Amino acid sequence: MYQHFYGLREMPFHITPDPRFLYLAPTHQEALAHLRYGISEKKGFMVLTGEVGCGKTTICRQLLNELADQDVETALILNPRLSEAEMLEAILTELGQTPVNGSKHHLLDQLNQHLLQVVLAGRNIVVIIDESQNLGFETLEQLRLLSNLETDSQKLLQIILIGQPELRAKLKEERLRQLRQRVLVHYDLRRLTREEVALYIQHRLTLAGGQGRPSFTQRAVKRIHRVSQGIPRIINNLCDKALLAAFVKNQDVVGYHEVGRAIKECELK
């Protein structure tokens, strides 16, 4: 609705992640650096945690794009509510293999053979599991055992667990002590600062074709930062609603009151 009014090529504040609008704040850059290091040094287990909407999916997609240009096979598991056997089947399927037998023993043998073939060919395998806070104990234990697969010189498999803060709490449980000791790379995404929120908003407006209009006042940005607590997903929602409020008033500038209208519509405080 407001896109044509402001002369934008497209809507600037999509709720769903869009790689074309990639904005890497320092915390996202640090997270990627940690994961790149863990993969290149074959650390085995890595953990990335952060609040809902902080950019974990954005980082995951960026990492997958980078790995696609390297000698790396990747398996992305989006549904972690799987049994041990189902997890093995999902990993094999993501790696382009057809699970030959539903029993856990045969699946492990098949995965081990594939891992050996890949490593001998000079490539690496990375398994990324999203929403890992939902993994059951038995499945987490199965993943720990997978990390035991190795040659004399390196791990056959790199596993990245991505999840909400509950994942950190889960890994502190005594029964997961052995798994916790295997995690050699762990990064917790922080929220955006007020300055980063301002840069984030301008970045998305520019990519959408904005040329000086619309713009957000400093008070508007400050209010967005306070209410969103620096979480990109909430920032997007607030900015979208605030732009609509400014459009209705035929304004080029989004101010404090337009953000207030957005806050009410989003039922935030």
Secondary structure in CASP SS format (residue, H / E / C, confidence):
PFRMAT SS
TARGET T0000
AUTHOR 0000-0000-0000
METHOD secondary structure of the structure
MODEL  1
M C 1.00
Y H 1.00
Q H 1.00
H H 1.00
F H 1.00
Y C 1.00
G C 1.00
L C 1.00
R C 1.00
E C 1.00
M C 1.00
P C 1.00
F C 1.00
H C 1.00
I C 1.00
T C 1.00
P C 1.00
D C 1.00
P H 1.00
R H 1.00
F H 1.00
L C 1.00
Y C 1.00
L C 1.00
A C 1.00
P H 1.00
T H 1.00
H H 1.00
Q H 1.00
E H 1.00
A H 1.00
L H 1.00
A H 1.00
H H 1.00
L H 1.00
R H 1.00
Y H 1.00
G H 1.00
I H 1.00
S H 1.00
E C 1.00
K C 1.00
K C 1.00
G C 1.00
F E 1.00
M E 1.00
V E 1.00
L E 1.00
T E 1.00
G C 1.00
E C 1.00
V C 1.00
G C 1.00
C C 1.00
G C 1.00
K H 1.00
T H 1.00
T H 1.00
I H 1.00
C H 1.00
R H 1.00
Q H 1.00
L H 1.00
L H 1.00
N H 1.00
E H 1.00
L H 1.00
A C 1.00
D C 1.00
Q C 1.00
D C 1.00
V E 1.00
E E 1.00
T E 1.00
A E 1.00
L E 1.00
I E 1.00
L C 1.00
N C 1.00
P C 1.00
R C 1.00
L C 1.00
S C 1.00
E H 1.00
A H 1.00
E H 1.00
M H 1.00
L H 1.00
E H 1.00
A H 1.00
I H 1.00
L H 1.00
T H 1.00
E H 1.00
L C 1.00
G C 1.00
Q C 1.00
T C 1.00
P C 1.00
V C 1.00
N C 1.00
G C 1.00
S C 1.00
K H 1.00
H H 1.00
H H 1.00
L H 1.00
L H 1.00
D H 1.00
Q H 1.00
L H 1.00
N H 1.00
Q H 1.00
H H 1.00
L H 1.00
L H 1.00
Q H 1.00
V H 1.00
V H 1.00
L H 1.00
A C 1.00
G C 1.00
R C 1.00
N E 1.00
I E 1.00
V E 1.00
V E 1.00
I E 1.00
I E 1.00
D C 1.00
E C 1.00
S H 1.00
Q H 1.00
N H 1.00
L C 1.00
G C 1.00
F H 1.00
E H 1.00
T H 1.00
L H 1.00
E H 1.00
Q H 1.00
L H 1.00
R H 1.00
L H 1.00
L H 1.00
S C 1.00
N C 1.00
L C 1.00
E E 1.00
T C 1.00
D C 1.00
S C 1.00
Q C 1.00
K E 1.00
L C 1.00
L C 1.00
Q E 1.00
I E 1.00
I E 1.00
L E 1.00
I E 1.00
G E 1.00
Q C 1.00
P H 1.00
E H 1.00
L H 1.00
R H 1.00
A H 1.00
K H 1.00
L H 1.00
K C 1.00
E C 1.00
E H 1.00
R H 1.00
L H 1.00
R H 1.00
Q H 1.00
L H 1.00
R H 1.00
Q H 1.00
R H 1.00
V E 1.00
L E 1.00
V E 1.00
H E 1.00
Y E 1.00
D E 1.00
L C 1.00
R C 1.00
R C 1.00
L C 1.00
T C 1.00
R H 1.00
E H 1.00
E H 1.00
V H 1.00
A H 1.00
L H 1.00
Y H 1.00
I H 1.00
Q H 1.00
H H 1.00
R H 1.00
L H 1.00
T H 1.00
L H 1.00
A C 1.00
G C 1.00
G C 1.00
Q C 1.00
G C 1.00
R C 1.00
P C 1.00
S E 1.00
F E 1.00
T C 1.00
Q H 1.00
R H 1.00
A H 1.00
V H 1.00
K H 1.00
R H 1.00
I H 1.00
H H 1.00
R H 1.00
V H 1.00
S H 1.00
Q C 1.00
G C 1.00
I C 1.00
P H 1.00
R H 1.00
I H 1.00
I H 1.00
N H 1.00
N H 1.00
L H 1.00
C H 1.00
D H 1.00
K H 1.00
A H 1.00
L H 1.00
L H 1.00
A H 1.00
A H 1.00
F H 1.00
V H 1.00
K C 1.00
N C 1.00
Q C 1.00
D C 1.00
V E 1.00
V E 1.00
G C 1.00
Y H 1.00
H H 1.00
E H 1.00
V H 1.00
G H 1.00
R H 1.00
A H 1.00
I H 1.00
K H 1.00
E H 1.00
C C 1.00
E C 1.00
L C 1.00
K C 1.00
END
